[in-house]
């Protein structure tokens, strides 16, 4: 197992090396967001640093009928998966030390985002309101995802997008569970017969509602 784990680690390092050599896509449009202190541009989101990570979170009103993911809990909660992501955002000083800024963006108003951040313990996350086609242009209109940007002075480039299960890398609950004997206990996993398993996603809850779950 140790040999296989080392092989996986080296493969991940090699993939990251390829990612660093991918071409950059110039950002030619002007995008505007609402922040706690008013309107800001995409360039402003860098906060003076060279790199920017933007996670599109569905913390916002939705229909709740399945055409927009994860909204049945609004206004008490947003998307349960995006909430799980936000629960795992670390102390951002470590990213900042590598000249990198992380922000979240949603379509909720700033007053709603401020309310949700306080309720859920996300006050350390810089969170902005999308006001234009940013989500559509960068592949995160209908689903979550993390876009990476870099700047050269005032010139900006999109360098990568990770979405779907790729975003698992930013949620350490899953690697912790993967290390255990029972795993994630989801029915897609290859586990020995008789191990507890159930549908994926359905066991997720907002962290302040697990005690309300019906056994």
Residue frames as qw, qx, qy, qz and C-alpha x, y, z in Angstrom:
[[0.000, 0.883, 0.469, 0.000, 0.00, 0.00, 0.00],
 [0.306, -0.773, 0.098, 0.547, 2.82, 2.43, 0.78],
 [0.383, -0.099, 0.605, 0.691, 4.35, 1.83, -2.67],
 [0.161, 0.607, 0.681, 0.376, 0.98, 2.49, -4.34],
 [0.163, -0.908, -0.301, 0.240, 0.43, 5.62, -2.26],
 [0.353, -0.570, 0.306, 0.676, 3.83, 6.96, -3.28],
 [0.313, 0.204, 0.693, 0.617, 3.01, 6.26, -6.94],
 [0.025, 0.810, 0.570, 0.135, -0.25, 8.17, -6.60],
 [0.283, -0.839, -0.062, 0.461, 1.53, 11.09, -4.94],
 [0.360, -0.320, 0.491, 0.726, 4.12, 11.26, -7.72],
 [0.224, 0.463, 0.715, 0.473, 1.38, 11.09, -10.37],
 [0.088, -0.902, -0.407, 0.113, -0.41, 14.00, -8.68],
 [0.339, -0.686, 0.193, 0.614, 2.84, 15.99, -8.65],
 [0.349, 0.003, 0.650, 0.675, 3.37, 15.26, -12.35],
 [0.119, 0.714, 0.644, 0.247, -0.17, 16.41, -13.16],
 [0.199, -0.903, -0.171, 0.339, 0.42, 19.66, -11.26],
 [0.391, -0.423, 0.422, 0.700, 3.65, 20.16, -13.23],
 [0.261, 0.354, 0.700, 0.562, 1.70, 19.82, -16.48],
 [0.048, -0.864, -0.500, 0.037, -0.90, 22.26, -15.20],
 [0.305, -0.763, 0.057, 0.567, 1.82, 24.85, -14.58],
 [0.287, -0.228, 0.587, 0.722, 2.82, 24.62, -18.25],
 [0.311, 0.621, 0.708, 0.125, -0.65, 25.12, -19.72],
 [0.199, 0.367, 0.231, 0.879, -1.35, 28.24, -21.81],
 [0.001, -0.414, -0.499, 0.761, -3.03, 31.22, -20.15],
 [0.150, 0.642, 0.644, 0.389, -6.31, 32.61, -21.48],
 [0.119, 0.107, -0.105, 0.982, -6.43, 36.39, -21.52],
 [0.011, -0.671, -0.687, 0.279, -9.37, 38.00, -19.74],
 [0.215, 0.219, 0.296, 0.905, -10.52, 40.84, -21.98],
 [0.299, -0.687, -0.482, -0.454, -13.92, 41.69, -20.46],
 [0.046, -0.356, 0.461, -0.812, -14.51, 43.90, -17.45],
 [0.538, -0.420, -0.726, -0.084, -16.28, 42.02, -14.67],
 [0.176, -0.478, 0.280, -0.814, -17.88, 43.75, -11.70],
 [0.511, -0.323, -0.782, 0.153, -18.84, 42.37, -8.29],
 [0.392, -0.767, -0.001, -0.508, -20.55, 43.76, -5.23],
 [0.569, 0.058, -0.658, 0.489, -18.49, 43.57, -2.07],
 [0.404, -0.623, -0.551, 0.380, -18.94, 44.66, 1.53],
 [0.218, -0.566, -0.040, 0.794, -17.55, 48.07, 0.62],
 [0.440, 0.691, -0.006, -0.573, -19.28, 48.50, -2.75],
 [0.850, 0.523, 0.010, -0.068, -18.48, 47.70, -6.36],
 [0.404, -0.614, 0.599, 0.318, -15.16, 46.08, -7.25],
 [0.644, 0.549, -0.420, -0.327, -13.58, 44.70, -10.40],
 [0.986, 0.016, -0.144, 0.088, -12.06, 41.28, -11.03],
 [0.522, 0.501, -0.380, 0.576, -8.66, 42.92, -10.75],
 [0.332, -0.623, 0.323, -0.630, -9.64, 44.27, -7.33],
 [0.931, -0.286, -0.038, -0.223, -10.35, 40.72, -6.15],
 [0.768, 0.302, -0.402, 0.396, -6.63, 39.91, -6.42],
 [0.538, -0.839, -0.068, 0.049, -6.15, 42.27, -3.47],
 [0.011, -0.897, 0.437, 0.067, -2.72, 43.22, -4.79],
 [0.638, -0.321, 0.688, 0.128, -1.48, 39.63, -5.07],
 [0.116, 0.391, -0.696, -0.591, -0.37, 37.90, -8.26],
 [0.223, -0.114, -0.927, -0.278, -2.72, 34.92, -8.20],
 [0.508, -0.051, 0.249, -0.823, -6.46, 34.58, -7.57],
 [0.086, -0.163, -0.979, -0.086, -8.69, 31.58, -6.90],
 [0.453, -0.026, 0.050, -0.890, -12.44, 32.13, -7.33],
 [0.041, 0.185, 0.980, -0.056, -14.90, 29.51, -6.10],
 [0.415, -0.195, -0.301, -0.836, -18.45, 29.87, -7.41],
 [0.007, 0.143, 0.898, -0.417, -20.80, 28.89, -4.57],
 [0.299, -0.457, -0.588, -0.596, -24.57, 28.55, -4.86],
 [0.198, -0.407, -0.623, 0.639, -25.36, 30.42, -1.67],
 [0.186, 0.092, -0.206, -0.956, -28.36, 32.23, -3.07],
 [0.662, 0.242, 0.375, -0.602, -32.09, 31.91, -3.76],
 [0.082, 0.162, -0.874, -0.451, -33.17, 29.08, -6.04],
 [0.626, -0.118, -0.357, -0.684, -36.27, 27.30, -7.18],
 [0.468, -0.272, 0.737, -0.404, -35.73, 24.18, -5.09],
 [0.871, 0.258, 0.201, -0.367, -37.16, 21.97, -7.85],
 [0.853, -0.078, 0.432, 0.282, -33.87, 20.53, -9.05],
 [0.613, 0.720, 0.130, 0.299, -33.00, 22.86, -11.95],
 [0.124, 0.791, -0.404, 0.442, -30.57, 24.76, -9.74],
 [0.700, -0.026, -0.673, 0.237, -28.48, 22.56, -7.41],
 [0.498, -0.134, -0.619, 0.593, -28.90, 22.54, -3.68],
 [0.044, -0.303, 0.067, -0.950, -31.32, 25.36, -2.93],
 [0.478, -0.532, -0.640, -0.281, -34.29, 23.84, -1.08],
 [0.531, -0.451, -0.505, 0.509, -32.97, 25.17, 2.24],
 [0.170, 0.209, 0.018, 0.963, -33.01, 28.86, 1.30],
 [0.196, 0.857, -0.247, 0.407, -33.20, 31.31, 3.06],
 [0.737, -0.641, 0.211, -0.037, -31.90, 29.37, 6.06],
 [0.635, -0.350, 0.562, 0.399, -29.15, 27.73, 4.00],
 [0.432, 0.629, -0.411, -0.499, -27.66, 27.65, 0.52],
 [0.812, 0.300, -0.481, -0.140, -26.44, 24.70, -1.54],
 [0.843, -0.509, 0.168, -0.040, -25.50, 21.91, 0.85],
 [0.885, 0.157, 0.057, 0.435, -22.45, 20.91, -1.22],
 [0.316, 0.690, -0.098, 0.643, -21.16, 24.47, -1.56],
 [0.513, -0.768, 0.151, -0.353, -21.73, 24.90, 2.18],
 [0.942, -0.249, 0.100, 0.199, -19.61, 21.80, 2.78],
 [0.658, 0.458, -0.029, 0.597, -16.89, 23.38, 0.63],
 [0.047, -0.804, 0.119, -0.580, -17.03, 26.63, 2.60],
 [0.784, -0.608, 0.063, -0.112, -16.74, 24.72, 5.87],
 [0.904, -0.107, 0.111, 0.398, -13.28, 23.57, 4.76],
 [0.375, 0.812, -0.095, 0.436, -11.75, 26.91, 3.76],
 [0.732, -0.254, -0.339, 0.534, -8.58, 27.22, 5.89],
 [0.274, -0.809, -0.023, 0.520, -6.80, 30.16, 7.43],
 [0.633, 0.743, 0.157, 0.149, -6.11, 32.18, 4.30],
 [0.217, -0.888, 0.364, 0.179, -2.82, 33.58, 5.62],
 [0.661, -0.239, 0.642, 0.307, -1.07, 30.51, 4.23],
 [0.588, 0.585, 0.471, 0.300, -2.35, 31.10, 0.68],
 [0.082, 0.997, 0.016, 0.006, -1.63, 34.81, 0.99],
 [0.503, -0.675, 0.445, 0.306, 1.98, 33.98, 1.90],
 [0.559, 0.038, 0.674, 0.482, 2.32, 32.43, -1.57],
 [0.068, 0.264, -0.265, -0.925, 1.02, 35.62, -3.27],
 [0.204, -0.262, -0.837, -0.435, -2.41, 34.01, -3.77],
 [0.376, -0.007, 0.322, -0.869, -5.89, 35.26, -2.88],
 [0.075, -0.287, -0.943, -0.149, -8.97, 33.06, -2.46],
 [0.358, 0.078, 0.198, -0.909, -12.49, 34.47, -2.74],
 [0.247, 0.381, 0.891, -0.015, -16.00, 33.05, -3.04],
 [0.237, 0.096, -0.215, -0.943, -18.63, 34.47, -5.38],
 [0.167, 0.424, 0.884, -0.105, -22.40, 33.93, -5.47],
 [0.034, -0.464, -0.445, -0.765, -25.51, 35.70, -6.73],
 [0.386, -0.706, -0.559, 0.198, -26.90, 36.37, -3.28],
 [0.009, 0.918, -0.002, 0.396, -26.98, 39.97, -2.09],
 [0.330, 0.424, -0.578, 0.614, -24.28, 41.19, 0.24],
 [0.495, -0.396, 0.353, -0.688, -26.78, 41.42, 3.08],
 [0.961, -0.061, -0.072, -0.261, -27.75, 37.77, 2.56],
 [0.757, 0.330, -0.458, 0.329, -24.12, 36.70, 2.31],
 [0.003, 0.500, -0.526, 0.688, -23.21, 38.58, 5.48],
 [0.745, -0.295, 0.211, -0.560, -26.11, 36.88, 7.27],
 [0.975, 0.097, -0.190, -0.064, -25.08, 33.44, 6.02],
 [0.527, 0.479, -0.527, 0.463, -21.39, 33.96, 6.79],
 [0.254, -0.465, 0.515, -0.674, -22.15, 34.87, 10.39],
 [0.869, -0.151, 0.105, -0.460, -24.66, 32.03, 10.81],
 [0.978, 0.161, -0.125, 0.032, -22.31, 29.38, 9.40],
 [0.658, -0.622, 0.257, 0.338, -18.96, 30.62, 10.73],
 [0.725, 0.383, 0.302, 0.486, -17.59, 31.72, 7.35],
 [0.040, -0.980, -0.070, 0.182, -16.59, 35.27, 8.27],
 [0.458, -0.564, 0.464, 0.507, -12.97, 34.64, 7.24],
 [0.533, 0.283, 0.657, 0.451, -13.98, 34.06, 3.58],
 [0.108, 0.378, -0.151, -0.907, -13.98, 37.11, 1.26],
 [0.325, 0.413, 0.848, 0.069, -17.34, 36.72, -0.50],
 [0.093, 0.294, -0.203, -0.929, -18.62, 38.77, -3.41],
 [0.574, 0.505, 0.529, -0.367, -21.85, 39.08, -5.39],
 [0.369, 0.110, 0.666, 0.639, -21.80, 38.30, -9.13],
 [0.261, 0.618, 0.244, -0.701, -23.45, 41.11, -11.10],
 [0.440, 0.593, -0.379, -0.557, -22.81, 40.13, -14.73],
 [0.911, 0.273, -0.227, -0.211, -21.83, 37.17, -16.96],
 [0.072, -0.651, 0.744, -0.135, -18.79, 36.08, -14.96],
 [0.641, -0.128, 0.721, -0.229, -20.32, 32.74, -14.00],
 [0.816, 0.507, 0.219, -0.171, -21.49, 32.01, -17.55],
 [0.448, 0.807, -0.385, -0.014, -18.20, 33.01, -19.15],
 [0.038, 0.581, -0.787, 0.205, -16.09, 30.88, -16.83],
 [0.550, 0.033, -0.816, -0.175, -18.14, 27.69, -16.80],
 [0.164, -0.134, -0.813, 0.543, -19.79, 28.01, -13.40],
 [0.386, -0.181, -0.125, -0.896, -23.26, 29.30, -14.19],
 [0.808, -0.202, -0.274, -0.481, -25.10, 26.04, -13.49],
 [0.920, -0.217, -0.276, 0.176, -22.58, 24.20, -11.33],
 [0.469, -0.843, 0.189, 0.184, -19.89, 24.94, -8.79],
 [0.834, 0.353, -0.030, 0.423, -16.24, 25.26, -9.75],
 [0.465, -0.749, 0.097, 0.461, -12.92, 26.89, -8.90],
 [0.607, 0.741, 0.035, 0.286, -11.25, 29.16, -11.45],
 [0.640, -0.464, 0.067, 0.609, -7.59, 30.13, -11.19],
 [0.360, 0.910, 0.084, 0.187, -6.33, 33.49, -12.46],
 [0.644, -0.298, 0.020, 0.704, -2.97, 35.22, -12.65],
 [0.215, 0.964, 0.146, -0.052, -2.11, 38.81, -13.42],
 [0.640, 0.063, 0.098, 0.759, 0.77, 40.61, -15.04],
 [0.013, 0.014, -0.040, 0.999, 0.33, 44.16, -13.88],
 [0.509, 0.230, 0.293, -0.776, -3.26, 44.98, -14.85],
 [0.588, 0.230, -0.616, -0.470, -3.46, 42.22, -17.46],
 [0.631, -0.201, 0.626, -0.412, -5.36, 39.15, -16.22],
 [0.470, 0.247, -0.777, -0.339, -5.43, 35.56, -17.42],
 [0.871, -0.217, 0.221, -0.381, -7.49, 32.52, -16.54],
 [0.102, 0.550, -0.827, -0.060, -5.14, 29.57, -16.08],
 [0.204, -0.022, -0.979, -0.004, -7.35, 26.67, -14.99],
 [0.640, -0.253, 0.016, -0.725, -10.78, 25.46, -13.92],
 [0.150, 0.022, -0.974, 0.167, -11.56, 22.58, -11.57],
 [0.598, -0.140, 0.061, -0.786, -15.16, 21.46, -11.07],
 [0.864, -0.067, -0.420, -0.268, -17.25, 18.38, -10.34],
 [0.899, -0.399, -0.119, 0.140, -15.40, 15.82, -8.26],
 [0.596, 0.425, -0.217, 0.646, -12.18, 17.71, -8.92],
 [0.211, -0.712, 0.162, -0.650, -13.21, 20.09, -6.15],
 [0.878, -0.413, -0.243, -0.004, -12.93, 17.19, -3.69],
 [0.669, 0.216, -0.316, 0.638, -9.28, 18.15, -3.31],
 [0.011, -0.472, 0.205, -0.857, -10.41, 21.19, -1.31],
 [0.720, -0.450, 0.011, -0.529, -12.53, 19.20, 1.19],
 [0.179, 0.444, -0.849, 0.224, -10.46, 17.19, 3.64],
 [0.727, -0.116, 0.442, -0.513, -13.44, 15.31, 5.09],
 [0.912, 0.322, -0.118, -0.225, -13.25, 12.91, 2.14],
 [0.518, 0.508, -0.648, 0.231, -9.52, 12.07, 2.37],
 [0.302, -0.370, 0.695, -0.537, -9.99, 11.47, 6.10],
 [0.840, 0.061, 0.306, -0.444, -12.86, 9.06, 5.38],
 [0.785, 0.485, -0.371, -0.104, -10.90, 7.42, 2.53],
 [0.179, 0.532, -0.760, 0.327, -8.21, 6.51, 5.07],
 [0.566, -0.232, 0.581, -0.537, -10.66, 4.64, 7.30],
 [0.251, -0.018, 0.964, 0.081, -11.69, 0.98, 7.07],
 [0.377, 0.568, 0.698, -0.217, -15.29, 1.83, 6.15],
 [0.293, 0.219, 0.451, 0.814, -14.41, 4.61, 3.68],
 [0.207, -0.072, -0.051, -0.974, -17.09, 7.12, 2.68],
 [0.287, 0.263, 0.855, -0.342, -19.80, 4.46, 3.11],
 [0.494, 0.493, -0.070, -0.713, -21.28, 5.34, -0.28],
 [0.851, 0.166, 0.477, -0.143, -22.68, 2.73, -2.64],
 [0.645, 0.730, -0.219, -0.050, -20.36, 3.54, -5.55],
 [0.140, -0.722, 0.672, -0.088, -17.32, 2.45, -3.55],
 [0.778, 0.166, -0.604, -0.037, -15.67, -0.94, -3.95],
 [0.338, -0.512, 0.595, -0.520, -16.01, -2.18, -0.37],
 [0.083, 0.058, -0.993, 0.067, -16.20, -5.69, 1.12],
 [0.454, -0.411, -0.648, -0.453, -19.62, -7.29, 1.28],
 [0.536, -0.588, -0.579, 0.179, -21.64, -6.26, 4.31],
 [0.320, -0.119, -0.190, 0.920, -19.97, -2.88, 4.79],
 [0.144, 0.740, 0.494, -0.433, -22.41, -0.01, 5.47],
 [0.218, 0.004, 0.448, 0.867, -23.17, 1.92, 2.29],
 [0.260, 0.721, 0.550, -0.332, -25.79, 4.35, 1.05],
 [0.488, 0.755, 0.290, 0.326, -26.38, 6.85, -1.75],
 [0.465, -0.017, -0.071, 0.882, -23.77, 9.59, -2.17],
 [0.044, -0.373, -0.129, -0.918, -24.74, 13.20, -1.46],
 [0.533, -0.572, -0.451, -0.431, -27.79, 12.22, 0.57],
 [0.685, -0.455, -0.427, 0.375, -25.87, 11.95, 3.84],
 [0.318, 0.203, -0.102, 0.920, -24.47, 15.46, 3.51],
 [0.224, -0.834, -0.502, 0.045, -26.06, 18.02, 5.79],
 [0.062, 0.816, -0.169, 0.549, -25.44, 21.64, 6.68],
 [0.450, 0.180, -0.716, 0.503, -23.11, 21.39, 9.65],
 [0.224, -0.135, 0.479, -0.838, -25.68, 22.92, 11.99],
 [0.752, 0.000, -0.048, -0.658, -28.39, 20.37, 11.08],
 [0.436, 0.215, -0.874, -0.025, -26.77, 16.94, 11.51],
 [0.096, 0.029, 0.825, -0.556, -28.53, 16.55, 14.85],
 [0.583, 0.276, 0.196, -0.738, -31.87, 16.93, 13.02],
 [0.391, 0.281, -0.771, -0.418, -31.23, 13.96, 10.74],
 [0.868, -0.115, 0.146, -0.461, -33.78, 11.16, 10.88],
 [0.404, -0.402, 0.817, 0.088, -32.00, 7.81, 11.53]]
